[in-house]
Amino acid sequence: MPFLKPPVVARTLHKWLGLLVGLQVLIWLATGLYMVVVDIDFIHGDTLVKNTQQPLLVPGKSAHDIASLRAQYQDATKISLRPVMGKTFYTVTTVDHRYLVDPQTGAVKLPLDENTAREIARYHYAGEAQISNATLISSNPPMEIQTRRLPLWRVDFDDRFSTSFYIDPYNGSLATRRHQYWRIFDFLWALHIMDYEDRSDAHNRLLIFAQFTGLTFAVTGLWLLFYSFSGRRRKKGNVVI
C-alpha cells in the first residue's frame, strides 16, 4: 500500500508533528531570548535593594538573654539574633508563632504595623521613588510570592519598575522583592517550562510530552533526509551514458 511506504510515513509524521510542536518551539526561542538578554541580577532586583548587610551587635548582659527567652518560650524551636534597620533583636520561632523581642526591655515588637513596614521598606529601597501603597496580605497571596509564609506587608513604590517589597511583620525582614521585569520573566518562565499553574515544575507531563514530540519531529526529519539522499543515489545509478 503506497501510504504505508517508509518515506510517506516519515513525511506524514514530520508534517503533523511540525504543526503540533512548531508553536511551542517558537515560544521556547522567544522566552529563552528574554532570559539570556536581560541580566539575571537585574531580574532578581539586586539593584533596587540596599542595606542587605547590616551589622549584628551581640547584646550585652541583661535580664533578657537567650536563657530567659528559652524559659519564657518553652515551645521555641529557634532563637536567633536579627538586625532590623540597624538595631539587633532576638527572633523567637515556635511551631505556630514568630516573635521579635527587644534584648534590652524584653518587649515584643510584633506584629509590625503599616508605618513600621513602610520604614523598613524605605530603609532597604535603593531608589528615590515614593511609596504609593502598603497592604497587609493575610490570605489569597499573589503568585509572585509563591509559597512564602503569610502574612506579609506588600509595600509598592511609584517607580518605573513598579517595585514591590514584601516585609515580614513577624521578624522585620525583607522577605522578597518584585518588579515589572521580574513579573514578565515569571510569565515567560511559565510558558518556557509549560507549567501554567505553579510556574515551578520543570518536570511536568506537558513539558515531557512536548519534548518527546519535538524529538520525534527531529528523528522523522533525519529519516526524510536519509530517503532524500538514497533517492538521489538511485537516480544517479540509473543514468544512461
Secondary structure, DSSP 8 states (H G I E B T S, - for coil): -GGGSHHHHHHHHHHHHHHHHHHHHHHHHHHHHHHHHS-HHHHTTGGGB---S-------S-SSSHHHHHHH-TTEEEEEEEEETTEEEEEEEESS-EEEE-TTT--B--S--HHHHHHHHHHHB-S---EEEEEEE-SS--GGGTT--S-EEEEEE-STT--EEEE-TTT--EEEEE-HHHHHHHHHHHHHHT--SSS--TT-HHHHHHHHHHHHHHHHHHHHHHHHHHHHHHHHHT---
